[in-house]
Amino acid sequence: MKTILISTALLAALFASALPAQAQDIPYIDDRSDGAALVKSLYNAINRREFSRAYSYFSEPFDDYPSFVKGYAKTVDVEVITGKVTTEGAAGSIYAPVPVAIKSTEEGGKARVFAGCYITRIVNAAIQEPPFSPLHIESAELEEVDGPLEKVLPKVCHSPS
């Protein structure tokens, strides 16, 4: 077998060429270090048209994969801001409710604003058996609202009871 060395610049160019033109300039973010970072990674994946990655952030997706992708078919850009995240332990898990405000821009320029909460969860890493299950999105409750993101961002979200 012959080994071929490829520079990181060439690899970056190859991966970028596989992305749609509008996504090529968006840096890749995949951060599960806390709830807010995970939610931002979700929307980074959507903006980059990496729907499989976006779908993988959910513990149990609310929809089948083809429907999930179809839901973003006309989405051109998504902007997300997060509010104060609190964490709470319960039965071997750590929950982190994430307040969010989201502006979604569709083809043709139509913008829609959503606000609500994502609940993220990780089972205590010290008690997990392989395969390791990282921080994931447990649930989401969003509703369409009117107003700028900063005004519609919920002040707080609560863990499940």
Secondary structure as GFF3:
##gff-version 3
##sequence-region A 1 161
A	DSSP	alpha_helix	8	18	.	.	.	ID=ss1
A	DSSP	three_ten_helix	21	23	.	.	.	ID=ss2
A	DSSP	alpha_helix	35	47	.	.	.	ID=ss3
A	DSSP	alpha_helix	51	56	.	.	.	ID=ss4
A	DSSP	alpha_helix	65	71	.	.	.	ID=ss5
A	DSSP	beta_strand	75	82	.	.	.	ID=ss6
A	DSSP	beta_strand	88	90	.	.	.	ID=ss7
A	DSSP	beta_strand	93	106	.	.	.	ID=ss8
A	DSSP	three_ten_helix	107	109	.	.	.	ID=ss9
A	DSSP	beta_strand	111	123	.	.	.	ID=ss10
A	DSSP	three_ten_helix	125	127	.	.	.	ID=ss11
A	DSSP	beta_strand	136	145	.	.	.	ID=ss12
A	DSSP	alpha_helix	149	152	.	.	.	ID=ss13
###
